Amino acid sequence: MQQIIYFFIRNKNFLLFAVLFIVSILLTIQTHNYHNDKFISSANAITGGIFKFKNNLTDYFYLGTANEKLLEENLMLRQQLEKFSNLSPVPALDTLGIPKFEYLTSTVINNNYSKTKNQITLDKGSRGGIQIDMGVVSTHGLVGIVSDVSKNYSTVQSILNTKSRINAKLKKSNHFGTLIWNTKEPNVVQLIDIPRLAKIEKGDTIITGGRSTIFPEGILIGSVQDFHLDKDDNYYYVNIKLFNDMTSLQYVYLIKNNEAAEIMKLEKGVEDAD
C-alpha cells in the first residue's frame, strides 16, 4: 500500500496531465459534431472488427440453425410467389420501372438485448449499400432501424430500445398505434395510442402500419398477449409477444425505400410553408 502511495507521489505531475488530457478529449468530442462523428465512425470500425472476429469463431456451431432458417425463408418465398402469381404477373413499380422497396442482406455480429437502449451490429456498411434509417427485419418480423453506418459496419437501433418509436396497427383493422418497449422482457413490446373504440382480442396479429418512409405496410411484429384500458383512459395499453426471437438473431434483411427522399422533400416543403 505504501509503495502505491509513493508511486502516485512520484508521478503526480504525469498523472495529472493524463487526466486533464483525457478530459479535454472527451469535452472536444462531446461539443464538436465533426469530432463526435469521427469518434463514432472509428469506434464502429474497431468494435465491428472485434465482433466480426468473434462471430467467425462461433459461426460454425450455428450452421444447423442457419440452414433451418434458410429453408423456412425459402418456403415463405415460395408461398408468396404462389399468391402473387394468382393476382398479377407484374409487380408494383413506379413510373420509371423501379420497385418502391429494395432489400439487402446482412449478418448480425453483435446483439444486445439486456440493456435499456439496445443496439445490433451488422457486418456491412456504406460499401455494402447500407444507409441510415433503413428498416431491418428478419424471417419472422421486425428487428429495428439502422442508426449509424461506417464503411464496413453498421449499427441498428433495436426495437428493444427505449428510444424506438415505430408505427404499427392491428392487422384486422386500420387502428394505428405506436410500438415502444418498457424494458421488462426481450420478447414482449408494447403498443400504445390504440383508441378505446378499437376491438382488440388476445392473439390478434400486429403488423407495421406503413405510415412512414422506413417500413412498408404489413411486416409482421407479433400477437396480442394481453391489454388493459382503465376507466378514464381513451387508449389501450397492449403487450405484444414478438414473433421474432430477439435474443438469437443471425441473418437480417434491410429495406431501402427508393421513394423516401422524394416523400421527405415534399413533406419538408409543406412544413416550411406552414
PAVO-590088 format. One record per atom (N, C-alpha, C): x, y, z. Coordinates in steps of 0.2 Angstrom, whole numbers, plus 5000, padded with zeros to 4 digits. Layout:
XYZ...
This chain:
500449945000500050005000500450065000501050065004501450125004501850134998501950074994502350084988501850114982501150104983500750134978500650204980500650224986500650294988501250334985501850304986502450334983502450334976502150284973502050294965501650354963501150364966500750424964501050484966501450484972501850554973502350564968502750514966503250524961503050544954502450514953502150534946501550574946501550614951500950654951500850704946501350734943501350784938501150744931501450684930501250654924500450624924500250604930499550584931499050634930499250694933498850754932498750774925499350774921499250784914498850734910498950674912498550624908497750634910497650644916496850654917496650714914496950774914496750834910496750824903497250784900497250774893496550734891496450674895495850634893495250674894495150724899494550764900494450814894495050834892495050884886494750854880495050784879494750754873494050734873493850714879493150704880492650764879492850814881492550884880492550904873493050894869493150904862492650864858492650804860492150754856491450774857491250794864490550804865490350874863490750914862490550984860490651004853490950954849491050974842490850914838490350924833489950874829490450834825490950874822491450844817491850784821492150804827492550764831492050704833491450724835491050664838490850614833490750644826490650594821491250554819491850584819492450544818492550494823492450514830492550464835492050404834491350414833490950364832491050314826491250344821491450304815492050264816492550294820493150254822493050194826492550214831492350164836491950104833491550124828491150074824491650024821492150054817492650014814493049964818493249994824493649954829493249894832492649914835492249864838491949814833491749844827491549804822492049744820492649764819493149714818493249664823493149684830493249634835492649584835492049614834491449574834491449524828491649554823491649504817492149444818492749464821493149404823492849354827492549384833492249334837491649294834491249334829490749294826490949244821491549254818491849204814492049144817492249144824492449094828491949044830491349084831490749044834490249024828490349054822489849044817489748974815490248934815490248864813489748824817489648844823489248804828488448824827488348874823487648894821487448874814487848834811487648814804486948774803486848734808486248694808485648744809485648794813485048834814485048884808485548904805485548944799485248914794485348844793485048814787484348804788484148794794483448784796483048854794483348914796483048974794483048984787483548964783483548974776483048934773482948874775482448834772481748864774481648884780481048924781480848984777481449024776481349084772481149064764481449004762481348984755480648964755480348934760479648914760479148974760479349024764478949084764478949114757479549124754479549154747479149114742479249054742478849014738478049024739477849024745477149044746476949114744477349164745477249224742477249234735477649194731477649194724477049164721476849114725476149074723475549124723475549164729475049214729475049264724475649294723475749344718475549324711475749254709475549234703474849224701474449224707473749224706473349284706473849344707473549404707473749444701474349454700474549494694475249474692475449474686476149454684476649504684476349574686476849624686476849654693477449664696477549684702477449764702477249794708477149864709477849904708477849944702478349984701478150054700478650104701478550174700478550184692478450254690478350264683479050254679479650254683480250234679480450164679479950124682480050054682480550024688480650074693481050054698480550034704480749974707480249954713480350004719479750014722479750054728480250034733480249974735480749944740481249894737481849904740482349854738482649824745482949764744483149734750483849714750484249714755484949694756484949644762485449604762485549554767486149574771486249554777486749564781486749514787487349504790487449464796487549504803487149474808487249504814487849484818488349524819488949504823488949524830488449564832488449584839487749604841487449574846486749594848486649604855486449664857486249674864485449674865485249644871484549644872484449644880484949654884484849664891484949734894485049784889485149854891484449884890484449954891483849994890483850024883484450034880484550064874484950014870484649954867485049904864485149924857485749904855486049914848486249844845486149834838486349774835486949794830487449764829488049774825487949724819488049754813487949714806488649714803488749664799489449664796489449694789489049744787489049784781488949854783489249894779489149974780489050004773489250064773489150104767489350074760489950034761490250004755489749944753489349924757488849864755488149894754488149964753487449994752487050014757487250004764486850014770486850094771486250114773486150194774485850194781485950254784485550274790484750274788484350254793483650254793483350194788483750144786483550084783483150044788482550014786482249974791482549904791482549864796482949804797482349754799482349694796481849644798482249574797481949524800482249454799481649414796481749344796481249304793480649304797480649314803480049314807479749384808480049444807479749504808480249564809479949614813480349674814480949664818481449704817482049704821482249774823482249824819482449894821482649934815482949994816483150044811483850054811484250064806484950074805485050144808485450154813485650214817486250244815486750204813487450234811487750184807488250214802488550174797489250204796489750154796490450164794490550124787491150124785491250094778491050024778491249984783491149914783490649884788490449924793489949904798489349954799488849934802488349974804487949954810487650004814487349984820486549994819486149954822485449964822485149974828484750024829484350034835483749984835483849934840483449884840482749904843482249864841481549884844481549874852482049844854482149834861482649894864482349954862482750014864482150074866482350104872481850154874481750214870482150224865482150274860481650254854481550194853481250164847480450184847480250214842479550234841479350214833478950164833478850134826478050134825477850154819477150154818476850074817476350054820476149994820475349994820475049934818474249934818474049864819473449854821473049794821472949774814473149704812473049684806472349674803471849664808471149654806470849724806471149774807470849844806471349894805471149954804471550014802471650054808471650024814471850064820472550064822472850124821473550134822473750154829474450134830474750154837475450164836475850164842476550174842476850114846477350084843477650024846478250054850478250034857478850054861479049994865479550004870479749954874479849974881479549934886479649954893480249924897480649894893481249864896481249804900480649774901480549724906480649654903480449644897480649574894480849584886481349544884481649554877481149524872480649484874480249454869479549494869479449544873478749574873478849654872478549684868478549754867477849784868477749844868477049874869476849924864476149914863475849964858475350004861475450074860475050124864474750164858474250204861473850254857473350224852473150154854472650124851471950154854471550184850470950214853470450154856470050174861469650134865469050104861468950134855468450114850468650054847469350034847469549984843469349914847469249864843469049794846469749754846469949744852470549704852470449634856470749584854470749524857471349494857471449444862472149414864472249374857472849374855473049334849473049374843472749434843472749474837473449494834473549494827474149504824474249574824474949594825475149664825475649674819475549724814475949724809476249804808476649814804476849884803476349924799476249984801475650024798475850054791476450064789476650094783476550164782476450194788476450274788477150304790477650274786478250304787478650294781479250324780479650304774480150244775480150214781480550164783480350094782479750074784479450014783478850014779478849964774478149954771477649924775477049934773476449904777476449834777476249804783476149734783476749684786477249714788477849674791477649654798477649584799477449554805477849584811477549594816477849614823477749564828477049544830476949494835476149494836475949464841475249454843475149484850474449494851474249524857474349474863474749494868474749444873474249464879474149524880473649554885473649624884473049654886472949734886472549754891472549824893472149844898471949914896471349934898471050004897470750024904471050074907470750104913470150144911469750154916469050184916469050254912469550284914469650354912470150364906470350304904470850314898470450314891470750344886470550344880470950294875471450274877471850224873472050164877472150114873472350044876473150044877473350004882474049984883474049914881474449894876474449824874475149794874475149734877475849704877475849654871476349654867476449624861476949564861476749504861477349454860477649444853478249464853478549464847478649394843478549394836478649334833479449324832479849374832480549374832480849344839481349304839481749294845482349344845482249394848482749454848483349434851483449374855484049354858484449304854484249294848484649244844484549264836484649324835484649354828485349334825485349314818485949294815485949334808485449324804485349354797484749404797484849454794484349504793484349534786483749564785483649604778483549674780483849714775483749784776483349814770482949864772482449884767482649954765482649964759482850034756482250054752481950114754481350144751481650194746481550174739481850224734481450284733480850294737480450354736480550394742480950374747480950414754481250484753481750494749482050564748481450604745481050584740480550624737480050644742479850594746479250604751479550654756480150644759480350684764480450764761480650764755480750834752480050864752479550834750478950854749478650884756478750834761478450854767478850914770479450914769479850974772479651034769479451034762479151094759478551114762478051074764477451084767477551114774478051084778478151114784478451184784478951194779479151264778478651314776478151294772477651334770477151354776477151314781476751324787477051374792
